[in-house]
Amino acid sequence: MPTFFDQASELVTEEMVAEKTPCGNDPAVHVAAIKEYVDAGFDEVYVAQMGPDPEGMIAFYEREVLPRL
């Protein structure tokens, strides 16, 4: 229920989420996060843009992340 989600989310800070979510412009961070799933046997990994520049994120993945996988 939304009320319970609001209560639970009070316990989580933006810093806590950032620690568990690959973000930023270091391709090694993104590659390492994806490799964890690949190494565990996943054959599909979905990546979502959470910032204001989706085209930049796609270009970053195309140029910096995907070639390393």
HULINFEN-V907958 format. One record per pair of residues at least 12 apart in sequence whose C-alpha atoms are under 10 Angstrom apart, sorted by the first residue. I is the first residue (numbers start at 1). J is the second residue. D is the distance in whole Angstrom. If there is no record, write none. Layout:
BEGIN
i = [I | I]
j = [J | J]
d = [D | D]
END
This chain:
BEGIN
i = [20 | 21 | 22 | 23 | 23 | 23 | 24 | 25 | 25 | 25 | 25 | 26 | 26 | 26 | 27 | 27 | 27 | 27 | 27 | 27 | 27 | 28 | 28 | 28 | 29 | 30 | 30 | 30 | 30 | 30 | 30 | 31 | 31 | 31 | 31 | 31 | 31 | 31 | 32 | 32 | 32 | 34 | 34 | 34 | 34 | 34 | 35 | 38 | 47]
j = [33 | 33 | 34 | 49 | 50 | 51 | 57 | 57 | 60 | 61 | 64 | 60 | 64 | 65 | 60 | 61 | 63 | 64 | 65 | 66 | 68 | 64 | 65 | 68 | 65 | 47 | 61 | 64 | 65 | 66 | 68 | 61 | 64 | 65 | 66 | 67 | 68 | 69 | 65 | 68 | 69 | 46 | 47 | 65 | 66 | 69 | 69 | 69 | 61]
d = [10 | 9 | 9 | 9 | 9 | 10 | 10 | 9 | 8 | 10 | 9 | 10 | 9 | 9 | 8 | 8 | 10 | 6 | 5 | 9 | 9 | 9 | 8 | 9 | 9 | 10 | 9 | 9 | 7 | 9 | 10 | 10 | 9 | 6 | 8 | 10 | 7 | 7 | 10 | 10 | 9 | 9 | 9 | 10 | 10 | 8 | 8 | 9 | 10]
END
